Amino acid sequence: MAINKSWLQELDFTPAGQLYFKAETLAFRRSDEFGHRTCPGVYLWLVSADDGYDVLYVGKAGRTLEVRMAQHGSGSRPASQSKKGLQNAAELRKYLPDKPVEVWFRPSEQVLHLGVQIYQTSLDEEALLLVLKDEFANGRSLNVLGVSRSEQKSTSAA
């Protein structure tokens, strides 16, 4: 399954910006077209490939994308205690600055659940991981995912 621009757009993803390193810290440069979104949603980190994009990371932003990207930045600092943040930063350094890492975002909708309006970001993230699991399993994507491969297998078996 190739991840291409039309597939992303069919799922209401829009380009949000790019990742880069500012000194030793991961940073997010929001595109002017994306504007200031204030809703939760899911996002992908992508790099260009011959047949579309390789997915480096699937994540959810519980408040806003910019808040979540700032959290990634904090976790990527050399003094950080975040093992996963440091691992992600090390993997991203393999691409940056030679190959841009694009961030695509899809806002999550609110649903009425148990009488309460909630955003379905967790559901959106899990669905994306299930849709993309074959892509991750065949080794084309990096092991920098928000969910480990063993967690993906247990999620898809449920």
Disulfide bonds with the S-S distance in Angstrom:
none
